[in-house]
Amino acid sequence: MSSRDPDKLRAELKSVDFGGDPKLLSELRSEARETVDVQKETLADIDTKASRILRLNVLLIGVIVSALSITTRNGDSGTTWFGVDSLANVYTTLGIGSLVLSTALAATTYTASELDVGVNSDNLTTLLRADLPTQEAQELLVKNYIVRINFNRSTNIRNIPLITSTVVFVVFGIVFLSLGAFEAFLRPVPWWLSLPSFLLLFGLIWVSGLIKQTRRAIEDLREWR
């Protein structure tokens, strides 16, 4: 099995000499290019979701903070039948905390994305100066793509649990804020409502595959050491 560490992988590829059909190299290069394109689309989709959730969370948190501020002023003046104390319950706190955590994860996902999309100008300049035969040039390009595919694979593996966690904590925030509103405006949340809510959240973690995704990301980090 090839090493996942980029430096070790490059060293392994230097010792590989291709002796097969030259046409196969062209096909391998085409397949590698398609793989990089798919990896690029996957990461772009993750970035798009992260940016949208980031904007949504900022909007929600702004609305919640504004509502709490208005409630506090009205409560101090005695013009409302409930004050900030009724809204500042454990569920509301957990809801806001979940949205803040989701926002942080969305920002991390968006900023941590790093993609290697193909050969760069230095690679092409080196190939031109080397004046290599077609087969050797194709071989170097294929090896270059192998390193890039390995890098992009790790980027996606590490970003997937981040975006999944972002979505999961958005749901956590909505559920907790709903329970907090129930307790603030109606009455204490009964067990028959809180228990299914917590079971739903734990079920969401399991169904989303977050545990498996996180384990894969940790294993990938270890393979790069």
Secondary structure, 3 states (H helix, E strand, C coil): CCCCCHHHHHHHHHCCCCCCCHHHHHHHHHHHHHHHHHHHHHHHHHHHHHHHHHHHHHHHHHHHHHHHHHHHHHHHHCCCCCCHHHHCCHHHHHHHHHHHHHHHHHHHHHHHCCCCCCCCHHHHHHHHHHCCCHHHHHHHHHHHHHHHHHHHHHHHHHHHHHHHHHHHHHHHHHHHHHHHHHHHHCCCCCHHHHHHHHHHHHHHHHHHCHHHHHHHHHHHHHHCC
